[in-house]
Amino acid sequence: MKNIRAGQALALATLLACALQAHAQDGASTSSVPAVVPAMAPAAASMPAATPANSKAEKAADRALRRRVLNALGKAKGLRAAGITVRAHDGAVALQGWVPEQSQIEQATHVAEGVAGVTSVTNTLTLSTF
């Protein structure tokens, strides 16, 4: 409860400081710089609020895509996928970790790009001879 009140007090203090800064800027000069608080309010109001159901559905879709990419990497001939970690978010896939040969870095990218639902692949795999 104290944490909530402290957070509310901090938010109020920040908002008040921004409002005072904007007021001071408006009175001190005649420049065309807009006030901070009014400029931010419409943008925040127009953004849709993330609902827990959407968040859960998005996370489930990301997990499913991650599994599909991992399965494809595991089935690829000549690719040692044990050292590869896959992260997925909204169709963007990141490959991290290590492989024993240079050719497998490029192969992992091509395999991931071929998975349904993948929109982009970021490959930061490195060589390792463990």
Secondary structure, DSSP 8 states (H G I E B T S, - for coil): -HHHHHHHHHHHHHHHHHHHHHHHHHHH-------HHHHHHHHHHHS----HHHHHHHHHHHHHHHHHHHHHHHHSTT---TTEEEEEETTEEEEEEEESSHHHHHHHHHHHHTSTT--EEEE--EE---
